[in-house]
């Protein structure tokens, strides 16, 4: 959720009036307090989400026969806001500067290659007899 700004309050008030206008009567005990609550909730979300919330085809008016509670309004807006935050975070992570690859080290590559060749020869020399491998392993351990 965002902090309300002086720019978001007029748009939030207009959205609250639009949402209230979709219902024949307000069943709130105090319509002014209800409208003020809508403005407070709407002012904490981006304008495009508020516009989606008051859309008569896909927003809150299409979901509720009576003016929605503050909780229902937040239940509509909050998951959409969280989805956008996650998407923004993924994009930022994807665009983050990565560390450069370390330079090639031919000497380290040579040592690794030689070690793998020695291991391969060792395993071939032991044959398929597992006891020979164990015996050879012990002999190499004693020699090292």
Secondary structure as GFF3:
##gff-version 3
##sequence-region A 1 144
A	DSSP	alpha_helix	6	21	.	.	.	ID=ss1
A	DSSP	alpha_helix	31	42	.	.	.	ID=ss2
A	DSSP	alpha_helix	47	53	.	.	.	ID=ss3
A	DSSP	alpha_helix	60	63	.	.	.	ID=ss4
A	DSSP	alpha_helix	70	95	.	.	.	ID=ss5
A	DSSP	alpha_helix	106	125	.	.	.	ID=ss6
A	DSSP	alpha_helix	130	143	.	.	.	ID=ss7
###
